[in-house]
Amino acid sequence: MSEEPVVEGQEEKQKVFPDEYWQYDREGAYRTIKAMPDHIRAGYRLGEGVRPARSFSRVVVAGMGGSGIAGDLLKELVDYDNDTKVVVETAKGYDAPKTVDGDTLLIAVSYSGNTEETLSTYKTAARKGCQVLLVSSGGKLEELAKVNRHQHLKLPKDLQPRMAVAYLFFPLLRVLENAGVVKSYAQEVDELAAALRRQDVSAKAAELSGKCYGKTPLIYADQSFYPVAYRWKTQFNENAKTTSFCHAFSEMNHNELLSFENRAGAYHAFFLSTDKEHRRVAKRIALAKDVLQQKGVSVTEINIKGPLLKQVFTTIYLGDLTSFFLALRYGTDPTPVELIERFKRDLGPFLI
């Protein structure tokens, strides 16, 4: 099977979405998103020869934004899909967790290699004698890996971090496989990539983008699937440049449900429902849908079945494309994140 990205031609694009909107995709975000099956296979191969030097009982994945989501997804997959005593935590700040010690594997992930919070966490964790794996496409993390003789896993360049999610996640999964912490996902990875190629969801994503156009997207999921809901939220933020919010069941029923009593504003709620949540959560989702619809909120339920890895990435793929098409509806180029870049410049340099 060819490893080249399979992307619709112009005529096929027009069938999915009106021609006049495609002018806004100035940097080719659609092509990059559609290449996810290839990114999955290539990312999984990147971790093939990476093996920790010694055993560990705890993994801390440090990362922010589009890079940090890899740790969130890894934590959920290890917790719910594997029989292991190794604990996976995430760190999203300037300091390493106090639990870090010599029995910890720290994985510092920054696509650019220059994320200041991740660099700071790496510095504080390395002092505690833990094992270290640095993951980036270059930048200061790669430089520090050479200086401090820490293992470095290099990613391909020239992607937005959020669009490199498969390159960020699948090498980490492979590293934990190599360490004997999780089961082998080789067959599932191959089947996942093949399924994403075979079952194109562009038309469905274009339809979903129309449902939330002019509205604030809300994304709800079971706690075990919350990182996927959060991914949808952040993709609406970064691709469509619009506000979006997410919450998890069943916590949502204990607070946010009441916010619709005196609802102000227009919302569209997406319920991400899997076949793995607790039966009471499934009932909560059904009841919450009814409440929101009675309050005038439009609702879409997306039912996901199959192995957890497939559930996660087929849903991420659909969400990425939905936010892409919403960006086009707003006349927005999905790729640039100029406001974030300006914010970083205003912060000034960070010295580690």
Summary of the structure (lengths in Angstrom):
residues: 352
radius of gyration: 20.3
end to end distance: 45.3
largest distance: 60.5
contacts: 1194
relative contact order: 0.14
helix: 52%
strand: 15%
